[in-house]
Amino acid sequence: MAPGLEEQQNHQGGHQNLQQSLAIYKASIFRHQEIGHKSLLQSDALYQYILETSVYPGEPEPMKELRELTANHPWNIMTTSADEGQFLSMLLKLINAKNTMEIGVYTGYSLLATALALPDDGKILAMDINRENYELGLPVIEKAGVAHKIDFREGPALPVLDQLIQDGKYHGTFDFIFVDADKDNYLNYHKRTIELVKVGGLIGYDNTLWNGSVAAPPDAPLRKYVRFYLDYVLEFNKAIAADPRVEICQLPVGDGITLCRRIS
Ligand SMILES: C[S@@+](CC[C@H](N)C(=O)[O-])C[C@H]1O[C@@H](n2cnc3c(N)ncnc32)[C@H](O)[C@@H]1O
């Protein structure tokens, strides 16, 4: 082989590999822009790396079972991602949460993460308009031995919150409230949750980056339901950032979660 040829071939091979990698990278970015992807990271490979290295190995067996069960459900796009479940679990333990609320249960992945993270006498008031989906996950929650912490209420959450406020004795009693339901009601939820969470307690609002659409150009092609709720999410994000009763932290975990710590 003439001197330099091998190097040239290697160089060409390297170039081909580079082109291939670039194509895979571009494809992964494209997949990532699909609606409903459970991460805002701009690389599937990186997200997969996080899941496989740092999330799945420590995921409690019941959560794995519930995640796999939910994956077969037609509305699985709604489930909380495993990395967000892990985040919630860590957060709840850090703040020693005992009395919590969840608005938007679906099959119960975030509910189970919460129930496992709370002490044995911990409580979760859980609300969803759909009991059927909750009951799909319930056998897994029961098998995990944490169902006694859950008070599930079927129906719209707003009237339940109004009832709690009217009752008087629930003011400032919740350590943590997770809101993961109808986005057009987030401001209505906030008007009520701010009274129910204790000073120093946390409210977590899910999906506040709304598939990344919050920063999309006005003419970006968006799925109908993303477009429909976008203005509500934008309005909510602005309002929450200007609310003097809370300090906030916007995290790009899952579809974006805004943590609000009540300060007054
Ligand atoms: C994104 S899913 C919740 C996902 C859940 N946190 C999980 O970990 O799988 C949203 C849920 O909110 C529920 N929902 C919608 N509108 C509601 C309302 N007004 N009150 C209570 N729940 C509602 C839906 O039935 C749906 O199950």
The ligand as an SDF file (V2000), in Angstrom:
LIG
                    3D

 27 29  0  0  0  0  0  0  0  0999 V2000
  -51.0390   13.8150   32.7870 C   0  0  0  0  0  0  0  0  0  0  0  0
  -52.2600   12.8280   33.5410 S   0  0  0  0  0  0  0  0  0  0  0  0
  -51.6150   12.5450   35.1450 C   0  0  0  0  0  0  0  0  0  0  0  0
  -50.3930   11.6720   35.1390 C   0  0  0  0  0  0  0  0  0  0  0  0
  -50.0320   11.1110   36.4920 C   0  0  0  0  0  0  0  0  0  0  0  0
  -49.5610   12.1260   37.4000 N   0  0  0  0  0  0  0  0  0  0  0  0
  -49.0120    9.9940   36.3440 C   0  0  0  0  0  0  0  0  0  0  0  0
  -48.0020    9.9790   37.0450 O   0  0  0  0  0  0  0  0  0  0  0  0
  -49.2350    9.1090   35.5190 O   0  0  0  0  0  0  0  0  0  0  0  0
  -53.5540   13.9790   33.7980 C   0  0  0  0  0  0  0  0  0  0  0  0
  -54.7420   13.4320   34.5620 C   0  0  0  0  0  0  0  0  0  0  0  0
  -55.5510   14.5330   34.9580 O   0  0  0  0  0  0  0  0  0  0  0  0
  -56.8780   14.0880   34.9960 C   0  0  0  0  0  0  0  0  0  0  0  0
  -57.7550   15.2710   34.9780 N   0  0  0  0  0  0  0  0  0  0  0  0
  -58.0990   16.0650   33.9320 C   0  0  0  0  0  0  0  0  0  0  0  0
  -58.9160   17.0400   34.3080 N   0  0  0  0  0  0  0  0  0  0  0  0
  -59.0910   16.8920   35.6620 C   0  0  0  0  0  0  0  0  0  0  0  0
  -59.8340   17.6080   36.6490 C   0  0  0  0  0  0  0  0  0  0  0  0
  -60.5630   18.6860   36.3350 N   0  0  0  0  0  0  0  0  0  0  0  0
  -59.7770   17.1840   37.9230 N   0  0  0  0  0  0  0  0  0  0  0  0
  -59.0540   16.0860   38.2660 C   0  0  0  0  0  0  0  0  0  0  0  0
  -58.3310   15.3720   37.3730 N   0  0  0  0  0  0  0  0  0  0  0  0
  -58.3530   15.7630   36.0890 C   0  0  0  0  0  0  0  0  0  0  0  0
  -57.0150   13.1980   33.7690 C   0  0  0  0  0  0  0  0  0  0  0  0
  -58.0870   12.3030   33.9080 O   0  0  0  0  0  0  0  0  0  0  0  0
  -55.6450   12.5090   33.7510 C   0  0  0  0  0  0  0  0  0  0  0  0
  -55.7050   11.2430   34.3790 O   0  0  0  0  0  0  0  0  0  0  0  0
  1  2  1  0
  2  3  1  0
  2 10  1  0
  3  4  1  0
  4  5  1  0
  5  6  1  0
  5  7  1  0
  7  8  2  0
  7  9  1  0
 10 11  1  0
 11 12  1  0
 11 26  1  0
 12 13  1  0
 13 14  1  0
 13 24  1  0
 14 15  1  0
 14 23  1  0
 15 16  2  0
 16 17  1  0
 17 18  1  0
 17 23  2  0
 18 19  1  0
 18 20  2  0
 20 21  1  0
 21 22  2  0
 22 23  1  0
 24 25  1  0
 24 26  1  0
 26 27  1  0
M  CHG  2   2   1   9  -1
M  END
$$$$
